[in-house]
Amino acid sequence: MNHQEIADLPGLRWGLVSQYRDQLFGISILLIMLFHGKTFDALAFSPVLSSYLPFQSWVSVGAIGVDVFLFLSGMGLYYAMRKQPPLRVFYKNRLKRILIPYLIIAGTYWFCRDVLMRGDGLQFWKDLSLVSYFTSGNATFWYIALILPLYFAAPLILRLFRGRFRTGMLFVLYGFCLALTLYFGVHQDELFSHLEIALNRTFIFILGCYFGTIIQEDRPMRSRWIVLALLILSGRGLVYYLSSLCPLPFLRKVIVRQWYNGVGFALCILLPILLRLLRSRQLNRFFAFLGTLSLELYLSHIASRNLVTAFFPDYKQWDFWPSCFTYLGVLLCACLVSFLLHQAQSKVELSLTNRKRSRTSL
C-alpha cells in the first residue's frame, strides 16, 4: 500500500482528534498521575516495577500528558470561539470551568497547609491566588497559573490565525515564545527557574489553536504526519544527547521541553488512530469517563498527594508496598472527590440554566 492510498483511508482524518477528545484527556491524566507517583522514591526506583516494564522511562515522560492537555485546550477554544459568543460570555464560561473546581480543591488544600498546619493566613492568600508561583516558584498548581492567561489571550491568538498568512504567523509566535523563554533564561535566571515549566509549554497551546480549523474541517491526514509523529516519539535519546552537550543548564531544559511539546502533538495524532483501530467500547468509555473528570482529577490528586507527604514527612523512606498502597489510596480519593464535584457542578449549572429558560418563557 503506497503513501497515497494510506492518505486516502476513510478513517485517517484530522477530525479523529475531535472525535476522541475526551479519550485523549483521559489518557493524558493517567500519564500525569503516573508521573506524579515518582514523588514516592520506592515507586520511582522500584526493582519490582522495573523488572516488568521500563517504569522509570514511563514515569519520566508522564508529564507529557500536560502538553496533550494544552493542545486539546487550544483546539477546544477554537471550537468555542467559532460560535462567535460575546467575549464576556466566552470568558465567563472558561473561568467558571476552571475556577470553581480550583477554588474548592485548592482552597481546601491551602487552608489545611497554610492555615491549619502553619498558621499563616497571608501565605494562604498568596498560594490560592497563585502569586506565590510567580514570586517564589510554588508550582503546586502551576497549570492553573498558565491556563488562565492563555484563556484570556486565546481570542487574540485565534484572530491572528484567520488571515492568509496563518502558517507564517504560527512560526512567528513560536519564535516569540522561544525568544521570551531564552530571555528569561539568560537575564532572569531565578524567574526562569520559577516559570520555565509554564513558559516552555505555551506554544503547544498555540499549536492547538492553529490546528483547531484543520480538525474542525475534518481534513484528510496525510501519511507524512504519522511518519513525523513516529519520528518525534523515537527521538528521545537524540534529544537528551543533544541537550547534554549544551553548557548552559537552562538551555538543556529548553531543548527537552521542545521535545515534550512535539510528543504531546504526536500523541494527539497517533492515539486517536490507535483507538479507532482497537474499536473497544469499554476502553473508550473508560478513557472518556476519565476525560470528563480530567481537570478535577488533576487538581485533586495533587492536593491529596501533597497532604499525605505533609502529614508523613518520612514518606521518602517508605518501602515499596506502603508507598504503592498509599498512592493507590491517593488516586482513589482523587477519583471520588472529582466525581462528586463534577456531578455537583453539573447539577448546579443545569438548575441555573433551567431557571433562566423559565424566566425567559415568562
Number of C-alpha atoms within 10 A of each C-alpha: 5 7 10 10 10 15 18 14 13 9 15 21 21 24 20 23 24 20 14 21 22 23 25 28 28 26 21 28 27 21 20 20 20 21 21 19 22 16 16 23 16 22 25 21 14 15 13 12 15 14 9 8 11 10 18 17 12 13 19 15 16 21 21 25 25 22 26 27 25 29 26 28 23 27 25 18 20 25 17 14 16 13 9 11 11 10 12 8 11 18 17 11 12 15 14 12 13 15 14 14 20 20 14 13 22 22 18 13 21 22 21 16 20 18 16 11 12 12 13 13 13 10 18 21 17 16 20 19 14 19 15 18 20 15 13 12 18 16 18 17 18 17 17 18 18 17 18 16 10 18 19 15 12 20 17 10 20 21 12 17 19 12 10 9 10 15 13 11 17 19 12 12 18 17 13 13 18 17 12 13 22 20 13 18 22 12 10 12 15 13 16 21 14 19 23 21 17 18 19 23 23 23 24 26 24 26 21 24 27 24 18 27 19 16 22 19 12 16 14 17 22 18 18 12 14 17 11 14 21 16 14 20 16 12 14 15 10 10 17 15 13 12 19 16 9 13 9 12 11 19 17 18 18 21 17 19 20 17 18 26 24 21 25 26 22 21 23 27 22 17 17 23 19 10 17 16 10 11 10 11 10 9 13 19 14 15 23 20 16 25 23 18 22 24 21 24 28 22 23 26 25 22 22 21 21 17 16 15 14 14 11 10 9 9 18 14 11 14 14 19 11 14 20 16 11 16 24 13 15 21 21 14 17 21 20 13 20 25 18 13 18 18 12 12 16 12 12 12 11 12 12 12 11 12 12 12 11 10 8 8 7 6
